[in-house]
Amino acid sequence: MKICIVFHSYSGITRGIAGKLKASCGGDLVEVIPHQKYGTLSAYTVGCLRARNQEYDPIDPDVIDVSAYDLIVFGTPVWAFKPTPAVNAAVASLKGSQGKKAVIFATCGGKPGETIPLLKQALAGKGVNVVGEMVFTRGEVQDRAKIDGLVRMVMMAVDAK
């Protein structure tokens, strides 16, 4: 079963989780990069405002074709209690997603707010069935047991035909 791990990472934390997941489960990494880079100040002002308004950032790649994959994993930082504008754009850019399964995860400093429900809703709109979800707070991103839990969740989704 082929796995595609799609993620956006501003500070490297979400990228770290995605990399650990790839090392344990295999699959292909697709890092979503916004065309306009956010600096420290603009991430907390412009970026969070755009996240709160559920807007999309222009991204690379601009189309993410998942038709060759059996499972999609989506990872996002939490900005203003919501997915980042780059992740909103990544979901919108999915091609070949109808009928796919997904596991989603979010990384945050404290509380994820509406991030998981909004990401699930957006993926459902693309025909994706979310079969697992996990949130990593700042204190949990290095927690091996928590990461192992995400790995188990992905492997269970892979094994469930």
Secondary structure, DSSP 8 states (H G I E B T S, - for coil): --EEEEE--SSSHHHHHHHHHHHHH--EEEE-EESS---HHHIIIIIHHHHHTT----EESS-EE-TT-SEEEEEEEEETTEE-HHHHHHHHTEES-TT-EEEEEEEESS--TTHHHHHHHHHHHTT-EEEEEEEEEGGGTT-HHHHHHHHHHHHHHHH--
